[in-house]
Amino acid sequence: MPIQTPFDGAQRRRIHLMRHAEAAYRGSDGNAHDNPNVVPLTSRGRKQAQAMHQAIGALSFDYALCTPFPRTSETARIVLGDRNLSLQVEPRLQEIQASREGMGRFSPADLAYSFDRAKEAGARFAGGENIGDFCARVHEGFEAQITETAWKSALFVCHGGVNRAILTWVLGTGPELLSAFEQDNACMNIIDIDCDPETGMVVRRYVRLINWTPYDPSKSEIHLTTMEATAVALEQGHTAEEETGATD
């Protein structure tokens, strides 16, 4: 059963919200994959996920969720290890989608700071999905996982943009704060949600941890944001370390 809060009897539930580990958006030939939505993790990404598995030790989960993309399910299975949990899939938590044509129109700097435009009405991510609509679908999918499912401690493995949108939901802000949250490869955030035991409605939200990376806890080797790394990789043509979320 969920933990009861001491004064009003609300049920406190905990979400361990991860971003997937580094994914192989380019092949060994240096060319970008035609569909980045189906790429696996890199060897370094698997090591990042394994570092998280080791760091959380015997932490228990009674629910585990990923998105429809292989990079989140592969990360989740490594992190879960031998825990006997099936992986649920929430399609509404898939990453924000750019368009190939849109990405081609943007300079590397525009792509690197694409979430900075979230404060503009009608802004789109690299010519693709409307950022406001993206946040709305993520919030809808996330809320459904709270109100329509029963669990005490959950692992959600999602994407950089999705996690940003979830954090804005927790803080009660709009898309304008998307760019303020960095989400490194295989990072973890911890969120507590208090729900009314009668109605299931959310009454309180807490952020306990943001962007923790056990493979580099002090961030000594992480200086670029993931979107900056994406733009650099696309500009130079080497293996990218960040997802683009581009559509076919």
N, C-alpha and C positions, 0 to 999 in steps of 0.2 A: 504493500500500500504506500501511496505517496506520503511524505512527511507532512504533519499537521503544523501550521503556524501557531505560535503560542497564545495569540489573543483573539483571533476571529475564526480559527479552525479551517482556514483556507488550505487547499492541498498544494504543496510546493513540489514542482517537478523540474528536473534538470535536463538541459539539452547541451550536449557536447557537440558543438558545431564546427566541422572541419572543412577546409578547402582541400581538394584533391592534391596529390603530389604532382611533381613535374611530369608533363606529358610530352610525347614524341610528335610534335606537330610537323616536323620535317624528317624525311627519311635519311638514310646514310649518304645519299647522293646530294643532300642539301636542299632538295626541292620540297616545297610545302605539300602536305597531303591535300588531295582534292576535297576531302570532307573531314575537317578537324573534329567533328562531333564523334568520330568513331576511333580515334587514335588511342593506343595503350599508353601506359607509363613508360618513361625512360628507365634505364638501370639505376640512375641516380634517384629518380622518383621512387622506385621501389625501396631503396635504402632510406629515403626520407620517411616513407610510410612505416617501415620496420622500426625506425627510431621512435616513432610515436607509439607503436605497439609495445615496445620495451618500456617507454616512459610511463605509460598509464598502468602497467603491471596488472594487478588483479582487479582493477576497477570494473564494476559490474554494470551491465546494460540489460534492460528488458525489452528494448526496441532498437532497431537499426534501420536506417533509411539512406537511400542514395538517389541519384537522378538517372535518367535513361541512358547516360553516356558511360562507356567502358572505363574512362579514367576515374570516375567516382566509385563505381562498383569494385574495381581492382584495388583502389586505395582502402575502401571499407573492409574488404576481405583480409587484407594484410593487417590492418589495425585490429580487427576483431580476433584474428588468429583462430584458436580452437574453441572460441565461444560458440555455443550451439544456438545461433540466432539466424533466422532467415532475413534476407535483405528486402525491405519494402521499397517500392519505387514511386516517386511523386513527380509526374511529368511537368507540373507547374513550376518546379524548382530548377528546371534546366537553365543554362546560362543565357545571358542576353545575346541576341543574334545580330551580328553585323551583316552587311552584304559585301560580296566580293567587289562589286562596282564601287560601293561607298568607300571601302578601304583604299581603293586605288585613287580616289579623289583627294584623300587626306594626306597631308605631310606627316612624316614621322612624329613631329612635335604635336600635331593635332590628335594623332592616335594615342600618343603617350598620355595626354591629358584630356582624353575624350569625356571622362566623367565630370570634368569641370563644367561642361555645358549643361549638366543636369538641372541647373537652376533656371535655364531658359525654357520658356513655354514651348511645347512641341518639339523639344530637342530629341534627336535620334542618335543612337550609338553607331558611329561610322556608317551613316546612311542606311542603317537597318531598322531595328526595333525602336519604337518610341520609348524613351527612358521612363516616362511616367507610367505608360501601360505596362512596362516590364516590372516596375515596382509593385503595381497593383496585382499582377498575376502572382508574383512571388509572395506577397502578403496574404493573398487568398489561399495559396497552397500551404503556406506555413501555418496559418490559423486553422486550416482543416486538420492538420496533423495534431493540433492541440485539442480541438473541440470534438473531433470525431474518432479519436483513438485513445486508448487508456494505457499509460505507461508511467513509470516513476523516473527512470534514468535512460535517456536515449542518446544514440550516436547518429548525427545527421552528417553525411558527407556530400557537400555541394560544390559551388564554384565561387570564384572571387567576387564577381558582380552580385551574385545571389546572396552571398554572405553579407555584403555591404547593405543590400536592400533589407535583409532580415535585421541587421543592427539598427537601421533607421526605424524599423517597426518597433523594436524594443525601446528605443529612446523617444518614440512618438514624434519623429521629425519627417520631413519630406525628402524628395530626391536630391535636394540641394546639398545634403551632407554625404552623398555617396563617395565623393572624392576624398573625404577626410579619413576613411578607414582603409588601411592597407591590409591585404590578405596575402601573405607569402605562401609558397608551396607547402602543402601538408601542415598548415597551421591549425591551431585549435582555439576556439572561443568557448566560453562557458556562460550559459544563460539560465537563470532561474525564473520560472513562471509560476505565479500563485493563481489558482483557479477556485472559484466558488464551488463547493462540493455538491450543491443542489442543482445549479444551472450549467456548470462547466465553463462559465464565462471567465475570461481573464480579468483579475482584479489588480495585480501588480506584476511588474517586470523588473528584473535585475540583471545587469551585466557584471560578471565576476572576473572574466578573463578575456583578453582580446589578442589575437595574432601570436600565440605562443608557438614557437618552433623548437622542439627539443634537440634537433640536430644542430641548431645554432641559436641557443637561448639568448645570447647577448647581441645577436644580429651583427656580429663582427665581420661576417663575410657577405652580408646582405646590405647593399647600399642603394641600388636602383629599386624603384617600385616595379611590381610585376608588369604593369603596362608600359613603363619605360623600357624594360627588358624586351618586351614584345616588339616595340617600335624599332629598337636597335637591331634586333634579330632580323626583322623584315627588311630593314634598310641595308644590312650587311650580308644577308643571305645565309647566315649560319643557323644552327639549331636554336629554335626559340625556347625560352624558359617560361613562357606565359601563354595562356590560351587566348585566342582571338574571338572564339565564339562565332566565327563567320558561317553563314549559310552556304549551301551548295551553289 
